[in-house]
Amino acid sequence: MQTVKMVVTGPFSAGKTQFIQSVSEIDVVATERKISSEEERTVKSATTVAMDFGRITVDEDLVLYLFGTPGQKRFDFMWEILSEGMLGFIVMVDSTRPETFREARSILETFRAYAPTPFVVAANKQDMEDAWELEDVRHALRLDAAVKLLPCVATERDSVKTVLLELLYSILKEMDEGR
Amino acid sequence: MGAAFLPPALGLLQCPGYRGHMALRGNLRDFTITQLLNLINLAGKTGTLILDGPSEQAQVAFRSGKLAYARLGKEDGSLASILHKANKINANQYRAIVERAGQMTDKELGLLLINAGYVTQEDILLNLQEYFTGIVRKLFTWVEGVFRFENDMLPPDERISVKLDLENIIIEGSRQLRELEQLQDEIPSLDMALKFTDRPLTNVNLSVEEWKVVKFVDPKNTMRQIASTNKLSELEIRRIVYGLLQAGLVEMVRPAGAAAPPLTKQIPGQDKQEQKTLINKLIGRIRTL
């Protein structure tokens, strides 16, 4: 049995758990805890403190695991462990919360430093009225034009599939380019 | 949302053809003025940034990513007042203009003053630029407040607008960022290298320290090496790089020649073809979900 993994990362409340939930064939093994911070509690009531874990079985010989990182910075010691051996990663950002963009940028840079694997950025909650436009998100995150920035609605399976597929296409492309 | 939405005191800016979708908004606590200017600069935006600070409102207009106009609170902001404050016209001349040229637009007044030989066109543009950048400088001190960007909202017709590159203003604003924690968020690892973007490094006013860093910008040099060569502390190198990043002059890259594990090592399989087959199997499976 071969297993491969992808990591879904991003700031607190970006929608990582929901993203994995939308495509995982098992209930996401989430390690959520009630939030102690008053400020964070206004955004959501529970958060991932170790990791989320989803699974997609390809065939009897191949399984893809999706790992969601904890969004809060105080758990960043988990990031390096989770990033080991990943095929690629997805950085999720909540398009309606510009206050998290700085952290998203920081997480992206940190993951790029850990492993030079392909990645895509998913601008979540693009269905919301107050979502920032994709190009504004691109500039705010200082993303190079070559970086794939994809609109995403983590609650919708098709949207999540598109993000995963785009990451896989990037992996194939890098392999073709000889990496 | 049109100009009528604005508070009466500042409802001067016109908003023709507003397209209805407006999402560039947020809080200054989390998204600084420097970052906003960076975004507007890089995206080449046209429109007006409206900032509601602790005690007053500011409006800063841009054309294609360049500063065009600014107004702060209830400040007069008329050409006559700006020239008077800059000692380009004296108190008597100012009073006469206010009394006799009350209905005149700034553009008309400017022409009149140039033709009368009181000021040159360069005087007018330089003083307006100084006044507008002065307002933006004040905004750098705002840490509380909310902002929104109104696409295509232009300065009032009667005012004279300028066309000022934002890079220098951004670098100036970035120099004021002192907090190490925030800088660490922006630049988490000094083991990354820098490379120039395709934006030209002309007409940018850099300090000696900034030039020392720029001199070593090369994908082969990590920021840590640049700091060590220039005897800069971690805080100093981060602050300088932050300014260059914000101004869109450089970007962070993995150092050239750094030992990066090849992607193929992450993927199970004997050879590349087998690994590609595996990725294609994943693609096929996800398509059928």
Interface residues (C-beta under 8 A of the other chain):
Chain A: Q2 T3 V4 V23 I56 T57 V58 D59 L62 L64 G85 M86 L87 S95 P98 E99 T100 F101 R102 E103 R105 S106 E109 T110 R112 A113 A115 P116 T117 P118 E129 D130 A131 W132 E133 E135 D136 H139 A140 R142 D144 R157 K161 L164 L165 L168 Y169 I171 L172 E174 M175 R179
Chain B: H21 A23 L24 R25 G26 N27 R29 D30 F31 Q35 N38 L39 L42 A43 Q182 Q184 D185 E186 I187 P188 S189 D191 M192 L245 E251 M252 R254 A260 P261 P262 L263 T264 Q266 I267 P268 G269 K272 Q275 K276 L278 I279 N280 K281 L282 I283 G284 R285 I286 R287 L289
